[in-house]
Amino acid sequence: MPTSQLSMHTHHERNDLRQTPPSRAVALFRLRPLILAAAIIVLGIAFAACSGSDGPVGEQGATGPAGIAGERGEPGPAGPAGDRGEPGQAAAQGEPGPKGASGGVGTAGSQGPAGSAGAQGLVGEPGPTGTTGLTGPAGPAGPAGEAGDAGEAGSASEPNGRALPPSTHTIEVVDTANAVGFDTSITIGPDGFPIISYRDGTNGDLKFVRCGNATCSADNKVVILDSEGVVGFDTSIAVGIDGFPIISYRDITNSNLKVAHCGTPDCSSGNSILTVDDLGRVGEGTSIAIGSDGLPIISFRDHFTEQLRIVHCGNATCSENNLTQSLDENDFGGFQSSLAIGADGLPIIAYRIGITDDLRIIHCGNIRCSKDNIGRTLDSVGNVGFNPSLAIGSDGLPVVAYKNGSTSDLKFVRCEDVACIGKGDPVTLDSGPLTGFDPSITIAADGLPIISYQDASREDLVLIHCGDVACTSGVVRNVVIGTGNTGAESSITIGVDGLPIIAYFAANDADLAVVHLSNSYGVPYFRPR
């Protein structure tokens, strides 16, 4: 067959394949290798026919590789749906199963928005007034106000600017039961009347008296606060922030430091007796004050360690969280301490070193006296420092009255700063063979120091009034009570009327007595023109 005819024939075959239905196309696709081989043979025969006679038939070649599958044809149209079968009958409902266990409580959902406020209800009747709570600690001092116009100068006999008639001192015996009036300590109660702690020497009891008026001349109330063992030595009294008296003292029987806290202003009920230090033989020479944090703080001597110690109470009654520590490690120290709160709000304590009989003072570095305490010697000439009494002057500087044991003189020293780092020279205020016993110092209404003490040579109660804040000039000495055998164990304070009042031991009858002075100089009927 000529080549052109073969080509046309092949072309017709391809066209025929393209027009072949899909099932035949697949079959033809699979025969393509055989068809191709056959075509080659035909071409060979055709060429041979054109050039010469037919040669022998060659052997059939090997089958060629399968060709690539052709594209899948389009699916045919879907056949008609068969008839729907009859619906089956529903099965009968089974019995309900047992109830399952309750599930756990789910977490609470988020709070919904607040509803609108309801209408205000009617105001109910007022309830009964609740009991008054404890007074909180004093807040920090506010800024100073503008100075007012100067008022007219008053006199020593006119503490409140009133024209008072001349009068004498008022002497009152407030307790006559047994030998009483030892270790006295006086201050002014929350109602403005004097309160006094002291020891019953006959029974070894701690006692207390609240005066019924400013002069202790009527309605005095005497209370035995502690009678367990021999107690009531070295008493010291203050008024707490709750308005109730609190007293530090020594328990001789158990060698402990104790505190009596009253439950009422007159100590008539609700009193508590607490031991605040029982480590060794403690509690000698107690002195109590209310700190600038509103909590009691007490100085005393530890006889075993021979050191000055201090306890800062953890609450108003000293019933918990008390902090006790030693302040001075000098041997044989801490005798007859006197404690005050300085103008800087920090404790300061005067006391005696026994081995040298020096007058010492310690200024605490914080309200608890737990760090940065500074101590120094105020007087070391002779056997000094007996029975020191400390106060804060009207200029904010500490002043101390004390006895010189070598000469029995009454002495005085004033610090030059609030921490007593600097000091003035000690001053002798009274000299004599037996003077200066049991001194007690306070600041009079005129801002100058006054000191009560006993002149033991005559057994008189004496008052010193300083002429300036340093007691270096204008010193006035007057015998307040000169009946003899009186004036021991004196303790002085200033009443709400601005006049001095002194508690003391009247040895003639072994009574506790009080003298209310008519002026700051201790002179009966004194009144300047």
Number of C-alpha atoms within 10 A of each C-alpha: 13 11 11 9 10 15 12 11 12 13 12 12 12 12 11 12 16 11 11 13 11 16 9 12 17 17 10 15 16 16 13 14 16 14 13 12 16 13 14 12 15 14 16 14 18 17 15 13 14 12 9 10 9 13 10 6 8 7 6 9 7 8 9 11 7 11 11 8 9 11 8 8 11 7 6 6 6 6 6 6 6 6 6 6 6 6 6 6 6 6 6 6 6 6 6 6 6 6 6 6 6 6 6 6 6 6 6 6 6 6 6 6 6 6 6 6 6 6 6 6 6 6 6 6 6 6 6 6 6 6 6 6 7 10 11 10 14 10 9 7 6 6 6 6 6 6 6 6 6 6 7 7 8 14 19 20 25 22 20 15 13 10 12 13 11 14 15 14 18 15 18 16 17 24 21 14 12 14 20 29 30 26 25 28 28 26 24 22 22 17 14 15 18 27 28 28 32 31 28 27 19 12 14 21 22 29 23 27 22 24 24 18 14 18 21 25 17 12 11 17 17 19 15 16 23 22 14 12 13 21 28 29 26 23 29 29 26 25 22 24 20 19 17 20 29 27 30 32 31 27 28 18 11 16 20 22 30 25 27 22 25 24 18 14 18 22 23 15 12 9 17 17 16 14 17 22 20 15 11 14 20 27 31 27 26 28 27 27 24 22 23 20 15 19 20 26 28 30 32 31 26 27 18 11 17 21 23 32 24 27 22 23 23 15 13 18 23 25 16 11 10 16 17 19 15 19 22 20 13 14 14 21 26 31 28 24 29 27 27 24 23 22 19 12 15 20 27 29 29 32 32 28 26 20 11 16 23 22 28 24 28 23 23 23 16 14 18 21 24 16 11 10 16 17 19 15 18 24 22 15 14 13 21 28 32 28 25 27 28 28 25 22 22 16 12 15 21 27 25 29 32 31 27 25 19 12 16 22 22 29 23 26 23 25 22 16 14 19 24 22 16 12 19 13 13 20 15 17 20 17 15 13 13 17 25 30 26 26 28 27 26 24 23 25 21 13 14 19 27 27 29 35 30 28 29 21 12 15 20 21 29 22 26 24 22 23 15 13 17 21 23 16 10 10 16 15 19 16 18 21 19 15 14 16 21 25 30 26 25 30 28 27 24 21 22 16 13 20 24 24 28 28 32 31 27 26 19 10 14 21 22 28 23 29 22 24 26 27 26 27 24 26 19 16 15 18 17 10 4
